[in-house]
Amino acid sequence: MNAPSAPQPLPVPRPPSAPHLSPTLQLAPAPRTLPIPKALPAPPPGPLASGSRAPAARSAAAGPQPEPRAPSQPPTRPPSQPPSQPRQPSELRQKKGGRDLYLDLLRALALIRVVAYHTFNWAWLTLAFPAMGVMFALAGSLMARSLDRHDRTGTAVVRARMRRLLPPLWLFAVFVVGAMFVNGWAPGEDGGRAGWAELLWWIVPLNDPPAADSDWARQLVAPLWYIRAYLLFVLVSPLLLRVFRRTPWSSVTGFLALAALAQTGLVPLPARLQGPVTDLVTFGACWLLGFAHRDGLVGRLSAARVWTLTLLTMAVGGWFGLTHQTEEGYDLGEIPFAQALWSFGFVLLLLRFRPRGDRWVTRLRPVHAGVVLLNSRAVTVYLWHEVALVLGVLLVDRMWQVPALERSLPLEADWFLFLLVWPLIGAAVLLIGWAEDVAAKRPPRLWPRPGARA
């Protein structure tokens, strides 16, 4: 893969789900205790929820009608008891446009972990919280939710996802490519016109965009592997979702097998395709777990089966990672098969055993505010956090030249750089984050807050 596990621009058990169809008004069968006169025709059936069974027509053609009960006979069902409704996944129970704060919290934690990993470069973070697997699973669930909408075609959904991802990336490209040009970089020095044509990957990042041969430039473009993989998953999701719903768990197992094959290197691939293909097969199982979460399949799994699958996949993945270390040690970002297994088990556990409700998030106002902000500016934070790290290192270098700061501040500590990076990320949110609102066709906001219109 092109970058470590850390890095559309940078669910207590769930009830079984009903088919993903538009929830409409459903008529409950009339109580059996209320007689219907034979002389009166039955009223025409009202609109029914798609996929539900309609009550039998009460007409003469349907056969003999039940005899009326005596008025003194008590009803078989208390009038106050509501009729049974088909159980649906939590995503369908939410009002249109509603947010699942638990999933938003996971995405916010994943972004924080990405920044921490690139600051401290701790390999154990890829085991403690496989952020990229979490982010791909959440994106897969949201993609399936969008594809289930009946007011859009699959092509329209893909186009909308690309529209929300690419403009913030283009704004980032203007800054990064401009900085490289100012420092003397020319993409055509080695490849002539073909080198300049490579700049097209900055517009539609289906492959690695070109960058200058310098440490800071390579650091700025390193997280773009996630943007490329996310875009590829979006493009294949309409077909992938149909295949998944025919053979759900076989599809998941197939991606894990492909990850094992990619680890062996037995199938030769052109150098240009190695990165994209490896990323897709490594995180494909997590993306399909997002589909399974959307369809309620994860919630139907028994707790015992989930714990068995989790322990098995994480044990094998952890063992493989420890026994196949690279120059980066046991960093899962460099070991595709270990990354695929460990991330799958970790994500399955998070989606199956989730807290009941999300009011505990809203009660903690600072946490709620941070979750809303990070989710509203996820692309901005992901793309610009490396820029903030580069600027943070430059600022620390300047501070070393001021004796008072050198004596009073822990300039040599990585945690000091980590704290310094977040105000710089906040500045990017204020100055550039509005591009995400414009791309999503929302009114631009400087600083998204809870309660504001999303």
C-alpha positions in Angstrom: 0.0 0.0 0.0 1.0 3.6 -0.5 0.7 4.7 3.1 0.3 3.4 6.6 -3.0 2.3 8.0 -3.7 5.7 9.5 -4.2 7.2 6.6 -14.0 12.2 -0.9 -10.9 14.5 -0.2 -8.6 13.8 4.1 -24.4 -1.3 15.8 -26.0 -3.8 22.2 -27.5 -5.9 19.1 -29.5 -4.4 16.3 -32.9 -5.7 15.4 -33.3 -7.6 12.2 -33.8 -5.3 9.3 -36.7 -5.0 6.9 -36.0 -4.6 3.2 -34.6 -1.3 2.3 -37.6 0.3 0.8 -39.2 3.6 1.3 -41.2 3.7 4.6 -44.8 4.6 3.9 -48.0 4.4 5.8 -49.0 0.9 6.8 -52.6 -0.2 7.6 -52.9 -2.6 10.5 -55.6 -5.4 10.2 -58.9 -4.4 11.8 -59.4 -6.0 15.3 -61.1 -9.3 15.0 -63.6 -8.4 17.6 -65.2 -5.8 15.6 -67.8 -7.3 13.2 -68.1 -6.1 9.7 -71.7 -6.1 8.3 -72.1 -8.3 5.3 -74.1 -5.7 3.5 -71.3 -3.1 3.5 -68.4 -3.5 1.2 -64.9 -3.4 2.7 -63.1 0.0 2.3 -60.3 0.0 -0.3 -56.9 -0.8 1.1 -54.7 2.2 1.8 -51.0 2.6 1.0 -48.9 -0.2 2.4 -45.3 -0.3 3.3 -43.4 -1.8 0.4 -42.7 -5.5 1.0 -45.3 -5.9 3.8 -48.3 -8.2 3.5 -51.7 -6.7 2.8 -54.6 -7.8 5.0 -57.0 -10.1 3.3 -59.8 -8.4 1.4 -63.0 -8.5 3.3 -65.5 -9.0 0.5 -68.1 -11.6 -0.5 -65.6 -13.0 -2.9 -63.2 -13.8 -0.1 -65.6 -16.4 1.4 -67.9 -16.4 4.4 -67.4 -13.7 6.9 -66.9 -14.4 10.6 -70.0 -14.3 12.8 -70.4 -11.1 14.9 -69.4 -11.5 18.6 -71.8 -10.7 21.4 -71.3 -7.0 22.5 -70.5 -8.2 26.0 -67.6 -10.4 24.9 -64.2 -8.7 25.7 -61.9 -8.0 22.8 -59.0 -10.4 22.1 -56.5 -7.5 21.9 -56.6 -4.5 24.2 -57.6 -1.4 22.2 -54.5 0.4 23.6 -52.1 -2.2 22.3 -50.5 -0.9 19.0 -50.4 -3.2 16.0 -47.1 -5.0 15.4 -44.7 -3.3 12.9 -41.9 -4.8 11.0 -38.6 -4.2 12.6 -36.1 -2.1 10.7 -32.5 -1.2 11.1 -31.8 2.0 13.1 -30.8 3.9 9.9 -34.4 3.5 8.6 -36.0 4.4 11.9 -34.2 7.8 11.9 -35.9 10.7 10.4 -34.8 11.8 7.0 -31.4 13.5 7.3 -30.9 12.3 10.8 -27.4 11.4 12.1 -26.2 8.4 14.0 -24.0 10.0 16.6 -22.3 6.7 17.5 -21.0 6.3 13.9 -20.1 10.0 13.9 -18.1 9.5 17.1 -16.2 6.6 15.5 -15.3 8.8 12.6 -14.1 11.6 14.8 -12.0 9.2 16.8 -10.5 7.8 13.6 -9.5 11.3 12.4 -7.9 12.1 15.8 -6.0 8.8 15.6 -4.8 9.6 12.1 -3.3 12.9 13.3 -1.8 11.2 16.3 -0.2 8.4 14.2 1.4 10.9 11.8 2.7 12.9 14.8 4.2 10.1 17.0 4.6 7.4 14.3 3.7 4.7 16.8 3.1 1.3 15.2 1.0 0.1 18.1 -1.7 2.7 17.2 -2.5 0.6 14.1 -3.4 -2.2 16.4 -5.1 -0.2 19.2 -7.5 1.5 16.7 -7.3 0.6 13.0 -8.6 4.0 11.9 -8.7 3.3 8.2 -10.7 0.2 8.4 -13.2 2.1 10.6 -13.4 4.9 8.1 -14.0 2.6 5.1 -16.7 0.7 7.0 -18.6 3.9 7.9 -18.3 5.2 4.4 -19.6 1.9 3.0 -22.7 2.1 5.3 -23.4 5.6 4.2 -22.9 4.7 0.5 -25.4 1.8 0.8 -27.9 4.2 2.5 -27.6 6.6 -0.4 -27.9 3.8 -3.0 -31.1 2.6 -1.3 -32.8 6.0 -1.9 -35.6 5.7 -4.6 -35.3 9.3 -5.7 -31.8 8.8 -7.2 -30.2 6.4 -9.6 -26.9 4.7 -8.8 -25.2 7.0 -11.3 -26.6 10.1 -9.6 -25.4 8.8 -6.2 -21.9 8.3 -7.5 -21.9 11.7 -9.1 -23.1 13.3 -5.8 -20.3 11.6 -3.8 -17.7 12.7 -6.3 -19.0 16.3 -6.2 -18.7 16.3 -2.4 -15.1 14.9 -2.5 -13.4 16.5 -5.5 -13.8 20.3 -5.0 -12.1 20.2 -1.5 -9.3 18.1 -3.1 -8.9 20.6 -6.0 -8.5 23.5 -3.4 -5.8 21.4 -1.7 -4.1 20.7 -5.0 -3.9 24.4 -5.8 -2.0 25.0 -2.6 0.3 21.9 -2.8 1.1 22.0 -6.5 1.5 25.7 -6.3 4.0 25.4 -3.5 5.9 22.7 -5.4 6.1 25.0 -8.5 7.3 27.9 -6.4 10.1 25.7 -5.1 11.3 24.8 -8.6 9.4 21.6 -9.4 8.4 20.8 -13.0 6.5 17.6 -13.7 7.8 17.4 -17.2 11.5 17.3 -16.4 11.7 13.5 -16.5 8.6 12.5 -18.6 8.2 15.4 -21.0 4.6 16.0 -22.0 3.7 12.8 -20.3 4.9 14.2 -17.0 2.6 17.2 -17.4 -0.3 14.9 -18.3 0.2 13.2 -14.9 -1.2 16.3 -13.3 -4.7 15.0 -14.3 -4.5 12.7 -11.3 -4.8 15.8 -9.1 -8.2 16.4 -10.8 -9.5 12.8 -10.6 -7.2 10.9 -8.2 -7.7 7.4 -9.6 -3.9 7.0 -9.3 -1.1 8.6 -7.3 -0.7 12.3 -8.3 2.8 13.5 -9.1 4.8 15.3 -6.5 8.2 16.9 -6.1 11.1 14.8 -4.8 11.4 16.3 -1.4 10.5 15.2 2.1 7.8 17.8 2.7 6.1 17.2 -0.7 6.0 13.5 -0.2 4.6 14.0 3.3 1.8 16.3 2.0 0.7 13.8 -0.7 1.1 10.6 1.3 -2.5 10.6 2.7 -4.0 10.9 -0.8 -4.0 7.1 -1.0 -7.1 7.1 1.1 -8.8 9.6 -1.2 -7.9 7.4 -4.2 -9.2 4.2 -2.6 -12.4 5.9 -1.4 -13.1 7.2 -4.9 -12.6 3.7 -6.4 -14.9 2.1 -3.8 -17.6 4.8 -4.7 -17.3 4.0 -8.4 -17.8 0.2 -7.9 -20.3 0.4 -5.1 -23.5 0.1 -7.3 -22.3 -3.2 -8.7 -20.7 -4.3 -5.4 -23.9 -3.7 -3.4 -25.9 -6.0 -5.8 -23.3 -8.7 -5.6 -23.2 -8.4 -1.8 -26.9 -8.7 -1.4 -26.9 -12.0 -3.4 -24.1 -13.6 -1.4 -23.2 -11.3 1.5 -20.8 -13.3 3.7 -19.3 -15.1 0.7 -18.4 -11.6 -0.7 -16.7 -10.6 2.6 -14.8 -13.9 2.7 -13.7 -13.3 -0.9 -12.2 -10.0 -0.1 -10.2 -11.5 2.8 -8.9 -14.2 0.5 -7.9 -11.6 -2.1 -6.0 -9.7 0.7 -4.1 -12.9 1.4 -3.3 -13.3 -2.3 -2.1 -9.7 -2.5 0.2 -10.3 0.4 1.9 -13.2 -1.4 2.6 -11.3 -4.5 2.0 -14.3 -6.7 -0.2 -12.3 -9.1 2.1 -9.8 -10.9 0.6 -6.4 -11.4 1.9 -3.4 -13.2 3.5 -0.9 -10.8 0.8 1.6 -11.5 -1.9 -0.8 -10.3 -0.2 -2.3 -7.3 -1.2 0.4 -4.9 -4.9 0.8 -5.9 -5.6 -2.9 -6.2 -3.9 -3.7 -2.8 -5.8 -1.0 -1.1 -9.1 -2.2 -2.5 -8.6 -5.9 -1.5 -7.2 -4.9 1.9 -10.2 -2.8 3.0 -12.9 -4.4 0.8 -14.1 -6.5 3.7 -14.5 -3.5 5.9 -16.4 -1.6 3.1 -18.8 -4.6 2.9 -19.2 -4.7 6.7 -20.6 -1.2 6.2 -23.1 -2.7 3.7 -24.0 -5.5 6.3 -24.5 -2.9 9.0 -26.8 -0.9 6.7 -28.9 -4.1 6.0 -29.0 -5.1 9.6 -27.0 -8.3 9.0 -24.4 -7.4 11.7 -27.2 -7.0 14.3 -28.6 -10.5 13.5 -25.3 -12.3 14.3 -25.3 -13.9 17.7 -22.9 -12.5 20.3 -21.1 -15.8 20.4 -20.6 -15.9 16.7 -19.3 -12.3 16.6 -16.9 -13.0 19.4 -15.6 -16.1 17.7 -15.1 -14.3 14.4 -13.5 -11.4 16.0 -11.0 -13.4 18.1 -10.2 -15.6 15.2 -9.5 -12.9 12.6 -7.7 -10.6 15.0 -5.6 -13.5 16.4 -4.5 -14.6 12.9 -4.0 -11.0 11.8 -2.0 -10.1 14.8 0.1 -13.2 14.5 0.8 -12.6 10.9 1.7 -9.0 11.5 4.2 -9.9 14.3 5.8 -12.6 12.2 6.0 -10.7 8.9 7.4 -7.4 10.1 8.8 -4.9 7.6 11.2 -2.0 8.0 8.4 -0.2 9.8 8.1 -3.1 12.3 4.7 -4.6 12.9 2.9 -1.5 11.5 -0.2 -2.9 9.8 -0.1 -0.2 7.1 2.7 -2.2 5.5 1.3 -5.7 6.0 -2.0 -5.9 3.9 -3.2 -9.4 5.0 -2.7 -8.5 8.7 -4.4 -5.2 8.2 -7.4 -6.8 6.5 -8.0 -9.4 9.2 -7.3 -7.2 12.2 -9.4 -4.3 10.8 -12.3 -6.7 10.0 -12.5 -8.2 13.5 -12.1 -4.8 15.2 -14.8 -3.1 13.0 -17.2 -6.1 13.4 -16.9 -5.7 17.2 -17.6 -2.0 17.1 -20.7 -2.3 14.9 -22.2 -5.3 16.7 -21.8 -4.1 20.3 -22.7 -0.5 20.3 -24.1 1.6 23.1 -27.9 1.9 23.4 -28.9 5.3 21.9 -26.7 8.3 21.6 -28.0 10.7 24.2 -24.8 10.0 26.2 -23.0 11.9 23.4 -25.3 14.9 23.4 -25.0 15.2 27.2 -21.3 15.7 26.9 -21.4 19.1 25.2 -17.7 19.4 24.3 -17.6 15.9 23.0 -20.8 16.5 21.0 -19.4 19.8 19.6 -16.2 18.1 18.6 -18.0 15.2 16.9 -20.2 17.5 14.9 -17.2 19.7 13.8 -15.0 16.8 12.8 -17.7 15.1 10.8 -18.7 18.3 9.0 -15.1 19.0 8.1 -13.7 15.4 7.8 -12.2 15.9 4.3 -10.6 19.2 5.4 -9.1 17.7 8.5 -7.8 14.7 6.7 -6.3 16.6 3.7 -4.7 19.5 5.7 -3.5 17.7 8.8 -0.1 17.0 7.1 0.2 20.6 6.1 -0.4 21.5 9.7 2.3 19.1 10.8 4.8 20.5 8.4 4.0 24.1 9.5 4.1 22.9 13.1 7.7 21.6 12.7 8.7 24.9 11.1 7.2 26.8 14.0 9.0 24.7 16.5 12.3 25.3 14.7 11.7 29.0 15.0 10.9 28.7 18.7 14.3 27.1 19.3 15.8 30.4 18.2 14.0 32.3 21.0 15.9 31.7 24.3 12.8 32.4 26.4 10.7 29.8 24.5 13.6 27.4 24.4 13.9 27.4 28.2 10.1 27.4 29.1 8.5 25.1 26.4 9.1 21.4 25.8 10.0 22.0 22.2 11.7 18.5 21.8 8.5 16.6 22.9 6.3 15.1 20.2 3.2 15.7 22.3 3.9 19.5 22.2 3.9 19.2 18.4 0.6 17.3 18.6 -0.9 20.1 20.7 0.4 22.7 18.3 -1.0 21.0 15.2 -4.7 21.3 16.3 -4.9 25.1 16.3 -3.4 25.0 12.8 -6.0 22.5 11.7 -8.6 24.8 13.2 -7.3 27.6 11.1 -7.7 25.4 8.0 -11.3 24.7 9.0 -12.0 28.4 9.3 -10.2 29.4 6.1 -11.0 26.4 3.8 -13.6 24.3 5.4 -16.4 26.1 3.7 -15.5 24.3 0.5 -17.1 21.2 1.9 -20.4 23.1 2.4 -20.3 24.5 -1.1 -19.5 21.0 -2.6 -22.4 19.5 -0.7 -24.7 22.4 -1.8 -25.2 23.7 1.8 -24.9 27.2 3.0 -21.3 27.9 3.9 -20.4 27.9 7.6 -17.2 28.9 9.3 -17.5 26.6 12.3 -20.2 23.9 12.3 -21.9 23.5 15.6 -24.5 21.2 17.1 -28.0 22.2 16.3 -27.0 24.0 13.1 -28.5 22.9 9.9 -26.3 20.2 8.3 
